[in-house]
């Protein structure tokens, strides 16, 4: 890991400017795949699935197979999955927006309606390791929000993913992955139903496909390489190094950043990382290429830098930092706030924005699976009360037709009042 000072403006600017740009070669391949699936449907989907994922089994996983996966896993793992699901549901129930009605002035009532989406597609990766936790994190909040159908795609669902599907009680599960799965969910085929929204992390191909179909089918967000920022005013360098390595093992392009006011601590963290870092695998590659420790003069500078980076995960050792950290996907506070706890057990969602997207949104939640709209009820008395506000504004904007649509109602024409 490199140690840099906050005064190194060029290096710090590179940390902040994390543009999520798709590799042009990947973008071209994905565009061809999406176009083929949109044009040909199932034949294209199956052709790509056999080519890229060596699909030989039936494309849809049966209910019996899902239940067999649940029975096949170790009882301890089964209990862990069920406990994780319980915690996710508990948090998701608090995230659903509430319906309400209120009166603005007599005769003018505004209502907020909240209705669930009908069908959601959940992408579950199957790269180096199975990710049953991602299935729980995407399907359960959708169900808590009231979504009727949760459609899950996973290129190689092993027994742990099947068990998670059983515990989450997903509607349907398909052995599909990559850009072809995203296109099938977005546009529908004879086999896969078209969904109202696509959520879940995935490879660069999945991310590019989600970005491409987003104009036609909403997505959660563009998910790039994972990242962690640790703001440390003190603490155990061994624990901090362990957090950096844990996050880095996801992806060779993962970013691990420490921001501290203590240069001695920075040096000790570097020593711990180098001594504990695996010789092979993504963690070592990630931290050698993207691991950085920034030394600031004050804690306020550290907080400001963390907000500028707007990381996916922010870990801090002081409540003061947590209160000032307003731009992060999720924040872990305290010495025992291991980021891995949020991945599996706290119930807070681990599908989080990356690449600075935490500037404008947090992680996936039950609120992502509902449609919120307003209903406006206006009587004649209510419109009369609003006219002194409506008419000058409409005239100022040159929209005389707007103004006339109000005046014509208030000229005394006898019509039943609403």
Secondary structure as UniProt FT lines:
FT   STRAND          2..5
FT   TURN            6..7
FT   HELIX           9..16
FT   HELIX           24..40
FT   HELIX           42..53
FT   STRAND          60..61
FT   HELIX           63..72
FT   HELIX           75..95
FT   STRAND          100..105
FT   TURN            106..107
FT   STRAND          108..116
FT   STRAND          119..123
FT   HELIX           132..144
FT   TURN            145..146
FT   STRAND          149..153
FT   TURN            155..156
FT   HELIX           159..168
FT   STRAND          172..174
FT   HELIX           178..187
FT   STRAND          197..199
FT   HELIX           204..213
FT   TURN            214..216
FT   STRAND          218..219
FT   STRAND          227..232
FT   HELIX           237..248
FT   TURN            249..250
FT   TURN            252..253
FT   STRAND          255..260
FT   HELIX           263..276
FT   HELIX           282..290
FT   STRAND          291..295
FT   HELIX           299..309
FT   STRAND          313..316
FT   HELIX           319..324
FT   STRAND          330..333
FT   TURN            335..336
FT   HELIX           339..344
FT   TURN            355..356
FT   HELIX           357..359
FT   HELIX           366..369
FT   STRAND          370..378
FT   HELIX           380..396
FT   TURN            397..398
FT   HELIX           400..407
FT   HELIX           408..410
//
